Amino acid sequence: MDRWYLRRETLFLFAVAALAVTTLLAIWAMQPTRLRIAVGPPGSGEVRIVQAIARSFAAKKADLRLTVLTTRDMRASALALQDGQVDLAIVRPDALLPSDSASIAVLHDQALLIVAPAAAKLESIAKLGGKRLGMVEQDAADLALLPRVLGYYGLHLGQ
């Protein structure tokens, strides 16, 4: 009789443990996927958009949640991705594109305008050689892009 009682008690404990493990696994499986995303610089349009998307996911109780890491610039975002601090990053390939990453989406919102007074009578960019240029930059990567664009036309920045 004692053996039967011990078997029944053991089976009951096993069933309770299995139910507890199954419940914990179900709770874990129902949790939303959480991704960390790096974006910068602070206050930029990119940061505001990603924060709005993160708030929207949370408000709708979506299966995806974003944790936004604001960085000083896009290069720092790329480094955070490269170092494994985040799962995703908003980067510019001309600033830094980590070699061990893959692109999800390529977005363009940049425009290069070269404006000169009509009296200058410039007919092409190549005629800018020896002229003084001014630049309105949004990011440090913009300034680094100028020599590449001018170099395409055979022009070089003077010191």
N, C-alpha and C positions, 0 to 999 in steps of 0.2 A: 504494500500500500504506500509505503514511503517513497518508493521509486516512482510510482505513478504520479504522486503529488509533486515530486521534484521535476519530472518531465513536463508536466502541465505548467508549472511555474516557469521553467526555462523557456518553453514555447511562448508563453505569454510575454515574457521579457523580450524575447527575440522579435515578436510581432510589434511590440511598442517601439523598440529601437528602429525597426524597419520603417514604421510609420513616421517616426521623427525624422529619419534621414530623408525619406521621400518628401516630406513637407519642406524641409530645409532646401533640398534640391529644387523643388518647384518654386519656392520664393526666390532663390538665387537666379533661376532661369527667367523669371518674369521681370527682373530688374532691367532698366533701360541701359543701352550701350552708352558708355561715357567716353568721350574723346576730348583730349586737350588740344587746343589750337593756338598757335602763336601768331600775333598780328601786331603791326606797328607802323608808324610811330603813334604815340598817344594822341588822341583827338582827331586822327585822320578819318576820312570817309570809310576806309576799310575797317577800322576798329569799330566805328558806329554800326556798320552793316553787320559784322559778325556778332556783336553784342545783341543787336536786335534779333538776329536769327536764333541765338542761344535763348533769349527771353521767350521767343515764340515757341520753341520746342518745349521749354519748361511749362509754359502756360497751357499748352495743349496736351501735356502729359505724354508727349511723343516717346517712341521707343529709342530715341537718340537724344543725348544731352551733351552740350558743349561747355567746356570750361575754358574761358578765354584768358590767355596769358598775353598781356600787353607788353611789347618790347620797344626799345628806343627807336628801331628802324627795321626795315625789311631784311637787312643783312643779319641783324640779331635774331630775327625770326627764323631765318635759314639755319643759323648756328644752333638754335634751340632744337630744331628738327634733326639736324645732323648729330647732335649730342644725345638724342633720345629723350629730351625733357618733355617733348610734346609728340602727339600723333600726327598732327597736320600743321601746316604753316602757310601763310600768305606771303609769297616771295616774288622777287623780280629776278628773272634769269640773268639779267645784265648786272645785278648786284652780287648775287651768289645763289647758285643752285646746287644743293648738296648732291654729290655723285651717287649716293645710295638711296635717292628718293625717286618718286614717280609723279608725274603731273596728273592732276585730276581734272583741272579745267584751266584753260588759258584765256585770260581776260585782258582786254586792251581798253584803256581810257586815256591814253597819252596822246598829245598832239604836239607837233613841232611846228611853230609858226616863225617864219623869218620875215620881219617887217622892216622896211627901209622907206625913207621919204622918196616921193616921186622924183625929186631933183637928183637923187643919186643915180638914176637911170641904170639900175642893176637888172640885167637880163637873165642871170643864172646865179646859182650859189657859188660857182667857181669864181665869180667876179668879186667875192667878198675878201679875197686875199689882200692883206695889208690894212683892212678896215677894222675899226673898233666895234666889238660886239658886247651887248649886254644880255643877261639871261635872268629870267625869273624861274627859280627852281622851287620845287615842292619837296624834294627829297635829295639827300646827298648823292643818290644814284643818278639823279637827273644831271648833275654837274659832271659826273664821270662819263655820261653818255655823249656829251657835246664833242669831245675830241674824236670819238669814233665816227660820229656823223660827218664832221668836217673832214676827217681823214678819208672818208669814202669819196669826197670830191677833190682830194689832193691838197687840202688845206690843213695847216697846223697852227695850234695856238702858240703865240709868242709868250715869253716869260716877262 
